Amino acid sequence: MYFHFRGKSSVFICFSVFLLSACSSRPELMPTPNVYINAPYSESDIPETLRKTSMELIYVTDRGTSPKKHVKYDASRSASIAYGVAKVNFENKSLQWDELLKQSNQKKRSTDLIYELEEVDELGRFPLSPYSFKRIDDKLQIDKAILEQKSYHETQLNNIINKRLENSETKDVVLFIHGFNNTFDEAIFTLGSLWHFLKRQGVPIVYSWPAAAEGLTAYFADKESGQFTIFHLKETLRLLFKNPEIENIHIIAHSRGTDVATTTLRELIIENRASGGNPRKDLRIENLILAAPDLDFGIIKQRLMAEQFGPAFGRITIYTSQEDSALGISQWLTNSLSFGRLNIKDVDKNEQNIFNSVGNVSLIKVPTSVNFIGHDYFHSNPAVSSDLINLILYNAAPGSKERPLKKLENNFWSLDSDYLIEH
């Protein structure tokens, strides 16, 4: 691929890459969600074994590793899936649990809570893909040795998950799939923040794909890596689906991660239905949350709506913003309507009828952004994060007491900046 930019076009492309690169978040505890301003984040809600400043998150990745350090995942691609545990703590070594608890209820904090990644412990690695296979009696069969290795690592990873489930009141998994230009560390920090404010319930798992390429064409490189990772994400989700200890799965996907997630899930749903299954029952995905989705709405209509994608989930929640500058640039680059900037007028009568017939799709129009870029609002905006938290913790419907959203037209709802703040 060859790019030749001149004059203003070159400047605009550089600015575009800068905006799109703004998916990266600062390594600090996200702002206290509005929901905890009047109803404090309480120690009694936290499992006793987890009442400490550090957090351990499970991760799965097909990133390559840097040879400079023991385990340092970079933007290169790996043909095998690695899994392990990442330990997150804060730079301030004198920070105690009681102080973290106090700061977790403050709208304006008296101290900075900057993260650091204390340890990354890779615990296993699946066989290289594509898997070797043979043709036996007109059927394709993966080599026995490969299947044995694969089964071993599936069991190992599920054992790690199940051990964490024992310490959680909810037997759920929260899976986060990050977006464009997010490093491995940033993805860990983002889910760490969310899980902390989810009262450290359920098992947090980060799926980190090979994003954060460098250079002028970084966005396009990451977009291709998002296609590269599909098979590995399918393998990851299949092992979660087979784990009987997991009651519900909540998937949070952001930005380009929404393309990775929906493409993968579409293929798994088709696969499940073709085998005579019921994806709503078999996959157990209670919530699919698409935050600032960097998706072409035309493709959504033809690849997801046409495939009857929605009924496979408990709820599908899409957070959208007309002020998302990063998606505005993506929309310009691809000359298409971005799903993450969708407005009521963009949905025609036929599409409205489809949304209404499915009944479990909600499009949430978020308030004015708190920053210039306006792309990471699902965790940086205390109003939006509050809605996401109550959605996962209580599986609350839009417009309910726990989620007092304002109904607009069709499946659209609005979320105000003072959402869940009592006056």
SESE-728257 format. One record per residue (C-alpha): x, y, z; residue in one letter. Coordinates in steps of 0.05 Angstrom, whole numbers, always signed. Layout:
BEGIN
       x       y       z  sepa
       X       Y       Z     A
...
END
This chain:
BEGIN
       x       y       z  sepa
      +0      +0      +0     M
     +29     +67     -20     Y
      +8    +135      +8     F
     +28    +201     -22     H
      +5    +262     +17     F
     +16    +335      +0     R
      +3    +401     +33     G
     -60    +407     +75     K
     -79    +334     +63     S
     -15    +311     +96     S
     -26    +357    +155     V
     -98    +333    +162     F
     -77    +260    +160     I
     -25    +272    +214     C
     -77    +307    +257     F
    -125    +250    +244     S
     -74    +199    +268     V
     -63    +241    +330     F
    -138    +242    +345     L
    -147    +168    +331     L
     -87    +153    +375     S
    -125    +186    +432     A
    -159    +119    +448     C
    -102    +110    +498     S
    -121    +126    +570     S
     -80    +156    +626     R
     -53    +104    +675     P
     -94    +126    +735     E
    -157    +104    +770     L
    -216    +129    +729     M
    -260    +185    +758     P
    -309    +163    +812     T
    -375    +144    +778     P
    -435    +187    +796     N
    -469    +127    +826     V
    -421    +128    +885     Y
    -427    +202    +901     I
    -493    +193    +939     N
    -490    +118    +952     A
    -417    +106    +973     P
    -373     +51    +949     Y
    -373      +6   +1011     S
    -322     -43   +1037     E
    -378     -91   +1055     S
    -393    -101    +981     D
    -322    -124    +967     I
    -301    -197    +976     P
    -256    -198   +1038     E
    -197    -229   +1002     T
    -198    -171    +951     L
    -196    -114   +1001     R
    -127     -90    +982     K
     -98     -37    +936     T
     -71     -87    +885     S
    -114    -123    +833     M
     -98    -186    +794     E
    -130    -192    +725     L
    -130    -252    +679     I
    -107    -237    +608     Y
    -108    -272    +541     V
     -67    -244    +484     T
     -38    -258    +415     D
     +11    -200    +418     R
     +84    -213    +406     G
    +134    -204    +462     T
    +194    -158    +465     S
    +261    -192    +476     P
    +285    -134    +520     K
    +246    -154    +582     K
    +219    -218    +613     H
    +148    -209    +590     V
    +132    -145    +552     K
     +77    -151    +501     Y
     +82    -105    +441     D
     +44     -90    +377     A
     +72    -148    +337     S
     +30    -210    +323     R
     +38    -279    +354     S
     +13    -343    +321     A
      -2    -371    +390     S
     -49    -349    +447     I
     -15    -333    +513     A
     -51    -328    +579     Y
     -33    -307    +649     G
     -44    -259    +706     V
     -26    -185    +708     A
     -19    -152    +776     K
     -37     -78    +780     V
     -21     -32    +838     N
      -8     +42    +849     F
     +57     +81    +845     E
     +45    +108    +915     N
     +72     +50    +956     K
     +46     +80   +1021     S
     -26     +78    +996     L
     -70     +35   +1041     Q
    -136      +2   +1027     W
    -174     +50   +1073     D
    -148    +110   +1034     E
    -164     +78    +967     L
    -235     +65    +992     L
    -241    +137   +1014     K
    -215    +165    +948     Q
    -262    +118    +910     S
    -320    +160    +936     N
    -291    +228    +921     Q
    -313    +270    +862     K
    -249    +311    +871     K
    -193    +269    +899     R
    -140    +294    +947     S
     -86    +249    +918     T
     -65    +222    +851     D
     -79    +148    +840     L
     -29    +130    +786     I
     -26     +57    +765     Y
     +35     +14    +754     E
     +38     -56    +726     L
     +75     -94    +781     E
     +80    -161    +749     E
     +59    -199    +686     V
     +60    -274    +696     D
     +51    -314    +632     E
     +24    -381    +655     L
     +15    -417    +589     G
     +14    -414    +514     R
     -31    -451    +465     F
      -4    -487    +403     P
     +15    -446    +342     L
     -42    -433    +294     S
     -61    -453    +241     P
     -65    -521    +275     Y
     -37    -581    +236     S
     -92    -626    +209     F
    -103    -689    +168     K
    -157    -714    +121     R
    -187    -779    +148     I
    -244    -811    +110     D
    -263    -746     +76     D
    -262    -709    +142     K
    -212    -659    +168     L
    -182    -674    +236     Q
    -133    -634    +277     I
     -71    -673    +296     D
     -80    -712    +361     K
     -19    -681    +394     A
     -45    -611    +379     I
    -113    -627    +407     L
     -82    -654    +471     E
     -40    -591    +480     Q
    -101    -548    +466     K
    -144    -586    +515     S
     -90    -580    +569     Y
     -86    -504    +563     H
    -162    -497    +560     E
    -166    -535    +626     T
    -110    -495    +657     Q
    -141    -428    +638     L
    -210    -449    +661     N
    -181    -473    +727     N
    -151    -404    +738     I
    -219    -373    +723     I
    -256    -421    +769     N
    -210    -408    +827     K
    -227    -333    +821     R
    -301    -349    +816     L
    -298    -382    +884     E
    -283    -313    +915     N
    -340    -277    +879     S
    -413    -272    +897     E
    -430    -270    +823     T
    -405    -326    +780     K
    -396    -280    +720     D
    -339    -262    +674     V
    -326    -191    +651     V
    -287    -193    +586     L
    -256    -129    +559     F
    -233    -121    +487     I
    -195     -56    +477     H
    -191     -10    +416     G
    -142     +20    +368     F
     -74     +43    +393     N
     -84     +13    +462     N
     -22     -21    +491     T
     -27     -84    +533     F
     -14     -44    +596     D
     -68      +7    +580     E
    -119     -47    +569     A
    -102     -77    +637     I
    -109      -9    +671     F
    -176      +5    +639     T
    -208     -60    +660     L
    -175     -54    +729     G
    -211     +12    +739     S
    -278     -15    +716     L
    -272     -78    +757     W
    -254     -38    +819     H
    -318      +2    +812     F
    -357     -61    +795     L
    -344     -77    +868     K
    -291    -127    +847     R
    -346    -178    +831     Q
    -339    -231    +778     G
    -275    -249    +742     V
    -241    -194    +700     P
    -208    -218    +636     I
    -172    -174    +586     V
    -168    -198    +514     Y
    -111    -158    +484     S
     -99    -161    +409     W
     -38    -133    +372     P
     -57     -59    +371     A
     -14      +4    +380     A
     +26      +0    +315     A
     +70     +61    +303     E
     +75    +109    +244     G
     +28    +147    +197     L
      -9     +84    +176     T
     -18     +59    +248     A
     -94     +61    +244     Y
     -95     +17    +182     F
     -43     -31    +212     A
     -85     -39    +274     D
    -147     -50    +232     K
    -114    -108    +198     E
     -89    -136    +264     S
    -161    -135    +287     G
    -176    -185    +231     Q
    -115    -226    +248     F
    -139    -238    +319     T
    -209    -264    +302     I
    -190    -338    +305     F
    -155    -331    +371     H
    -214    -293    +402     L
    -260    -348    +378     K
    -217    -400    +412     E
    -218    -359    +476     T
    -293    -351    +476     L
    -305    -424    +460     R
    -268    -445    +523     L
    -309    -396    +564     L
    -373    -423    +534     F
    -353    -494    +553     K
    -340    -475    +626     N
    -401    -496    +667     P
    -379    -455    +727     E
    -390    -389    +690     I
    -462    -366    +695     E
    -460    -303    +654     N
    -410    -268    +608     I
    -408    -193    +600     H
    -369    -167    +541     I
    -345     -95    +539     I
    -314     -75    +472     A
    -287      -6    +455     H
    -272     +30    +390     S
    -240     -18    +339     R
    -248     -73    +390     G
    -322     -72    +374     T
    -306     -96    +303     D
    -262    -151    +332     V
    -318    -172    +380     A
    -377    -169    +333     T
    -341    -204    +275     T
    -320    -260    +322     T
    -388    -267    +354     L
    -424    -267    +287     R
    -383    -327    +265     E
    -394    -363    +331     L
    -469    -351    +329     I
    -473    -378    +258     I
    -431    -438    +279     E
    -476    -451    +340     N
    -541    -446    +301     R
    -513    -491    +246     A
    -501    -546    +297     S
    -572    -541    +322     G
    -556    -500    +384     G
    -589    -440    +417     N
    -536    -384    +423     P
    -575    -346    +476     R
    -573    -408    +520     K
    -507    -438    +499     D
    -463    -375    +497     L
    -492    -345    +561     R
    -473    -274    +540     I
    -517    -231    +584     E
    -490    -164    +561     N
    -455    -142    +498     L
    -432     -70    +509     I
    -405     -32    +449     L
    -373     +33    +473     A
    -357     +85    +419     A
    -360     +31    +366     P
    -314     +45    +307     D
    -360      +6    +260     L
    -390     +22    +192     D
    -466     +25    +203     F
    -478      -2    +133     G
    -438     -64    +150     I
    -474     -71    +216     I
    -540     -73    +178     K
    -518    -125    +127     Q
    -473    -170    +170     R
    -506    -167    +238     L
    -579    -145    +231     M
    -588    -189    +170     A
    -559    -248    +207     E
    -608    -239    +266     Q
    -549    -224    +312     F
    -587    -190    +369     G
    -629    -248    +396     P
    -565    -285    +416     A
    -554    -238    +475     F
    -590    -216    +538     G
    -579    -143    +523     R
    -540    -103    +471     I
    -521     -33    +494     T
    -488     +16    +446     I
    -459     +82    +473     Y
    -457    +136    +419     T
    -435    +208    +416     S
    -440    +260    +361     Q
    -381    +295    +394     E
    -332    +236    +388     D
    -277    +270    +348     S
    -237    +206    +338     A
    -296    +172    +305     L
    -308    +234    +264     G
    -239    +224    +235     I
    -250    +150    +225     S
    -315    +166    +189     Q
    -277    +214    +143     W
    -222    +164    +129     L
    -271    +108    +110     T
    -325    +153     +79     N
    -379    +117    +118     S
    -428    +129    +175     L
    -397    +108    +241     S
    -442     +67    +287     F
    -411    +105    +346     G
    -438    +171    +320     R
    -506    +145    +301     L
    -565    +192    +309     N
    -640    +181    +308     I
    -647    +209    +238     K
    -596    +158    +212     D
    -642     +99    +225     V
    -696     +87    +173     D
    -765     +56    +185     K
    -744     -15    +166     N
    -684     -12    +213     E
    -728     +17    +269     Q
    -776     -42    +261     N
    -718     -91    +266     I
    -691     -58    +329     F
    -760     -58    +359     N
    -774    -131    +341     S
    -709    -154    +374     V
    -727    -114    +436     G
    -660    -120    +471     N
    -620     -65    +435     V
    -610      +3    +468     S
    -572     +61    +437     L
    -550    +110    +490     I
    -534    +181    +470     K
    -481    +205    +519     V
    -472    +276    +545     P
    -421    +327    +521     T
    -351    +299    +529     S
    -307    +319    +587     V
    -247    +325    +542     N
    -227    +347    +472     F
    -225    +279    +438     I
    -286    +249    +471     G
    -272    +176    +454     H
    -258    +143    +521     D
    -322    +167    +555     Y
    -344     +98    +576     F
    -295    +102    +634     H
    -272    +175    +636     S
    -343    +204    +641     N
    -373    +190    +710     P
    -444    +191    +683     A
    -431    +140    +629     V
    -390     +94    +673     S
    -447     +95    +724     S
    -496     +69    +672     D
    -448     +15    +650     L
    -436      -7    +722     I
    -510     -11    +740     N
    -523     -49    +675     L
    -472    -103    +693     I
    -485    -106    +768     L
    -560    -107    +765     Y
    -576    -123    +692     N
    -622     -63    +697     A
    -665     -43    +638     A
    -660     +28    +610     P
    -710     +73    +642     G
    -712     +32    +707     S
    -697     +61    +776     K
    -625     +36    +772     E
    -617     +66    +702     R
    -660    +129    +697     P
    -646    +143    +624     L
    -693    +187    +585     K
    -730    +154    +528     K
    -723    +188    +460     L
    -750    +156    +397     E
    -749     +82    +380     N
    -690     +48    +415     N
    -653    +113    +431     F
    -643    +138    +502     W
    -607    +199    +529     S
    -560    +203    +588     L
    -549    +269    +624     D
    -485    +293    +657     S
    -517    +292    +726     D
    -542    +221    +716     Y
    -551    +185    +783     L
    -532    +246    +824     I
    -585    +266    +874     E
    -600    +340    +883     H
END
